Amino acid sequence: VLNTKEMRNNCFNNLLTALNMTDSLHIIFAMLEVVRYDFPSTYSILLPHPHIFPYVHYPVYRICFCASIYLIIGVGVERYLAVCRPHHYREVQGRSNRALMYILPALVFSLL
């Protein structure tokens, strides 16, 4: 629903889509974490390389968690501007790639 042609131009909907993707990745890696602790033999079948956990699984799991938190802050800022400063929000609403001003810093700060 959020990715229809009319909805893709809205910054808020793009933020919700990015939040959905980071939360979905976080859930996938959380399930892999449960499999790793409770069923170690199944985890070794799913991810056979022994160095995947310290170099891929654990970092991406935490990066998705932090990115989700930063994107929620971005959604809060976006809603604050829409409710408390509606005239300013209408002026900046039409700018292209406005959602990237929220998404890129969230991803960069979550990598740090």
Secondary structure as UniProt FT lines:
FT   TURN            2..3
FT   TURN            5..6
FT   HELIX           7..9
FT   HELIX           11..38
FT   HELIX           40..46
FT   TURN            50..51
FT   HELIX           53..57
FT   HELIX           58..84
FT   HELIX           86..93
FT   TURN            96..99
FT   HELIX           100..111
//
